[in-house]
Amino acid sequence: MASKAMSNNRIASNFKKLRAQKGYSLEKVARLADLSLNTVIRIESGVNKNPTIETLTKLARALEVSIDDLIQ
């Protein structure tokens, strides 16, 4: 269970880092990914502990990275 929590924290921290590298606001990522702003905020803050593969795919496309970049 600890490894799952660690991977979820990793998603949040990787997402925040990749978003900052692109210089994108949360609003821009939400728009590019066709996700609600609330969803994006909840993922970056680590509140959403289990984003779906569909959501991760949309985020990866919006940031022009692979899903692996978000989860590893």
Secondary structure as GFF3:
##gff-version 3
##sequence-region A 1 72
A	DSSP	alpha_helix	2	22	.	.	.	ID=ss1
A	DSSP	alpha_helix	26	33	.	.	.	ID=ss2
A	DSSP	alpha_helix	37	45	.	.	.	ID=ss3
A	DSSP	alpha_helix	53	63	.	.	.	ID=ss4
A	DSSP	alpha_helix	67	71	.	.	.	ID=ss5
###
